[in-house]
Each structure stands twice: as C-alpha cells, then as structure tokens.
Amino acid sequence: MSRKVFKGEMISMPKIIENLEEEIAQTALELFRDNPYQNVSMRKIASEVGIAVGTLYNYYPNKWELYIGVFEESWRETYQVLKKSCQQSEQNYLQGYLELITEEMAAKKSIVRELFRYIMNDLEIGEEEQKQKFNRIRFPKVLINQIYELFVNILKKEFELELNKDDSNLYRLFTMIQTDIPLLDQNFADKSDNIQFLYQIISSYVVKKFNN
C-alpha cells in the first residue's frame, strides 16, 4: 500500500495491480477448484488478490457472475490452445485434439461438480432458475460453434476428406465426443486408452460415413 501526503496528512493509496482482471480470474479459478463453491466468498477472493472487496464488485456484481465469467474465459483460452495446436501440427491432428480437450475437461471437472452440487442443494431457487444455471455451467454456448468448426477442420486434415460443417451427423458426433470424455474419465482411469477408444470411434464413423 503506497502513501501520499495530502494537506499535511499521510493517507493510504490503493496499490496498482497490473492485469488486475486476469489476476482476479486466475485466483478465483484456483479457489473454486480447491474449495466448495459455497466456501468461496467475494471477500476471500479479494483478499487473495490483494484488493478491496469493493474493487472486486466493480468487475463482477456477485460471485455467480464472477464464476461464470472466469469459467467462460478459461474455455476461451482452451479454444485458443486447441486452435494453435491444430495450426502448428503437421500430423496426428485428431490425437492432439483429443488429448488437449481431455486435459482441459479434467482440469475443470472438480469446479463443475461442486457447482452442480451447490445448485441442486439451493432451496431458494425455483426449477426454471435451476435449469438456467445448469445451462450456463455446461460447455459455454458462446464457444460451442467455434470449437465445433475447429473439430470439423481437424477431421478434414486428419482423414483428407471434404466435410460440410452443417451436416447434422457431424454435429451429433461432436456432441457425443464432448459428452463421453468426462464419462470415460470418471469410469476408466487410463486416459491413453480412453483417447484411443474415442479416436477409433471417430475414425470408424467418419471413414464409413463420408469416404464415398
């Protein structure tokens, strides 16, 4: 905390933190990952960042919006990682995609699980509000189309096929894979085997369906 002389008195000035919004997001994600949602308060987040709680409220109106904001931002970063990996890879495009998306989903799993539990046990919200909250913590809608288009481009490069992203069967395949990844991770410990299993499913389906 810096200090400044004002009319003969020493007054405290708030310290300036570079990249404050990024610092808030990273700190909040770590706290949500390591603690139950209800045990993470705005005051605790502000304290960990080293700012006044009022400053935190200037960025986010409440804990729920903070959570959604940083969670969606983490998925935007995931998309950029996937996109960069696809652009730089010269082979094994699909393998790399499955490894990265599996890793990212595993990193977010504990946060999502805690939040689902919190919403289910919140007796103060009705069924409709509960449904809306569930929808917001699933795979963020703002990114689904971007990641789906990336997935289709990866399939094109992997199997050297002309594919139409508007094909409903491709979107079904994408949705199934995104759903199956956390289920496999929950029930089968060997991530390498899980990835190979998904690769074989995708490969068999795409080649059979579209290689005419």
Secondary structure in CASP SS format (residue, H / E / C, confidence):
PFRMAT SS
TARGET T0000
AUTHOR 0000-0000-0000
METHOD secondary structure of the structure
MODEL  1
M C 1.00
S E 1.00
R E 1.00
K E 1.00
V E 1.00
F E 1.00
K C 1.00
G C 1.00
E E 1.00
M E 1.00
I E 1.00
S E 1.00
M E 1.00
P C 1.00
K C 1.00
I C 1.00
I C 1.00
E C 1.00
N C 1.00
L H 1.00
E H 1.00
E H 1.00
E H 1.00
I H 1.00
A H 1.00
Q H 1.00
T H 1.00
A H 1.00
L H 1.00
E H 1.00
L H 1.00
F H 1.00
R H 1.00
D H 1.00
N C 1.00
P C 1.00
Y H 1.00
Q H 1.00
N H 1.00
V C 1.00
S C 1.00
M H 1.00
R H 1.00
K H 1.00
I H 1.00
A H 1.00
S H 1.00
E H 1.00
V H 1.00
G C 1.00
I C 1.00
A C 1.00
V H 1.00
G H 1.00
T H 1.00
L H 1.00
Y H 1.00
N H 1.00
Y H 1.00
Y C 1.00
P C 1.00
N C 1.00
K H 1.00
W H 1.00
E H 1.00
L H 1.00
Y H 1.00
I H 1.00
G H 1.00
V H 1.00
F H 1.00
E H 1.00
E H 1.00
S H 1.00
W H 1.00
R H 1.00
E H 1.00
T H 1.00
Y H 1.00
Q H 1.00
V H 1.00
L H 1.00
K H 1.00
K H 1.00
S H 1.00
C H 1.00
Q H 1.00
Q H 1.00
S C 1.00
E C 1.00
Q C 1.00
N C 1.00
Y H 1.00
L H 1.00
Q H 1.00
G H 1.00
Y H 1.00
L H 1.00
E H 1.00
L H 1.00
I H 1.00
T H 1.00
E H 1.00
E H 1.00
M H 1.00
A H 1.00
A H 1.00
K H 1.00
K H 1.00
S H 1.00
I H 1.00
V H 1.00
R H 1.00
E H 1.00
L H 1.00
F H 1.00
R H 1.00
Y H 1.00
I H 1.00
M H 1.00
N H 1.00
D C 1.00
L C 1.00
E C 1.00
I C 1.00
G C 1.00
E H 1.00
E H 1.00
E H 1.00
Q H 1.00
K H 1.00
Q H 1.00
K H 1.00
F H 1.00
N H 1.00
R H 1.00
I H 1.00
R C 1.00
F C 1.00
P C 1.00
K H 1.00
V H 1.00
L H 1.00
I H 1.00
N H 1.00
Q H 1.00
I H 1.00
Y H 1.00
E H 1.00
L H 1.00
F H 1.00
V H 1.00
N H 1.00
I H 1.00
L H 1.00
K H 1.00
K H 1.00
E H 1.00
F H 1.00
E C 1.00
L C 1.00
E C 1.00
L C 1.00
N C 1.00
K C 1.00
D C 1.00
D C 1.00
S H 1.00
N H 1.00
L H 1.00
Y H 1.00
R H 1.00
L H 1.00
F H 1.00
T H 1.00
M H 1.00
I H 1.00
Q H 1.00
T H 1.00
D H 1.00
I H 1.00
P H 1.00
L H 1.00
L H 1.00
D H 1.00
Q H 1.00
N H 1.00
F C 1.00
A C 1.00
D C 1.00
K H 1.00
S H 1.00
D H 1.00
N H 1.00
I H 1.00
Q H 1.00
F H 1.00
L H 1.00
Y H 1.00
Q H 1.00
I H 1.00
I H 1.00
S H 1.00
S H 1.00
Y H 1.00
V H 1.00
V H 1.00
K H 1.00
K H 1.00
F H 1.00
N C 1.00
N C 1.00
END
